[in-house]
């Protein structure tokens, strides 16, 4: 077995007005990764809104440098698109050296263990509203129009209203995770035809640690609204870690 650890985190929502990590917190997290870290997996929604046009989104220069420095130290950094930072078109990878993993879900074989990872927004059964939202936000025509015809200020204004509305809705109607939730149903269906040791997802902003019907470890990452949190795979097991922010 190769020694070292693999780290997973998601849902920092950098740049959000609230309920997000600060860039300083994330930079500190990157700078203090354990020395035996082999790879870092960013499972989406690292940015509250990331849309590459002729230039990359402004305001994240320090984060871009910190990611680049992490790669330069020998840590492989992998990025999975989330529903808030899906619109990457190569610049993020070129400027940081991280590697994009797509399409999702991603199957990994780490030290002989089989892991399936994803952000999680597109997995499992979706209602009509969810399917419509995905079609609009990820459709080729929508992306083409947004990249070349929608003024940048208007694009970011729309994104701010969208994210604010989404958070307000979640505050009014908090999501309750059950074994009937789409991600859990996806995992149980997936493992019927594919041997899996661990599932790791983000998206729903709740720390979940349980077992699937087939016996796989099932883990969902929390967001960074209260502090840095991540999962570590040591080659055998997955452990959860949390660190509160200093005010």
Secondary structure as GFF3:
##gff-version 3
##sequence-region A 1 247
A	DSSP	beta_strand	5	9	.	.	.	ID=ss1
A	DSSP	alpha_helix	23	31	.	.	.	ID=ss2
A	DSSP	beta_strand	37	42	.	.	.	ID=ss3
A	DSSP	alpha_helix	61	72	.	.	.	ID=ss4
A	DSSP	beta_strand	76	79	.	.	.	ID=ss5
A	DSSP	alpha_helix	91	96	.	.	.	ID=ss6
A	DSSP	beta_strand	99	100	.	.	.	ID=ss7
A	DSSP	beta_strand	106	110	.	.	.	ID=ss8
A	DSSP	beta_strand	113	118	.	.	.	ID=ss9
A	DSSP	alpha_helix	128	138	.	.	.	ID=ss10
A	DSSP	alpha_helix	140	148	.	.	.	ID=ss11
A	DSSP	alpha_helix	152	172	.	.	.	ID=ss12
A	DSSP	alpha_helix	182	190	.	.	.	ID=ss13
A	DSSP	beta_strand	198	201	.	.	.	ID=ss14
A	DSSP	beta_strand	208	211	.	.	.	ID=ss15
A	DSSP	beta_strand	217	220	.	.	.	ID=ss16
A	DSSP	beta_strand	227	233	.	.	.	ID=ss17
A	DSSP	beta_strand	238	244	.	.	.	ID=ss18
###
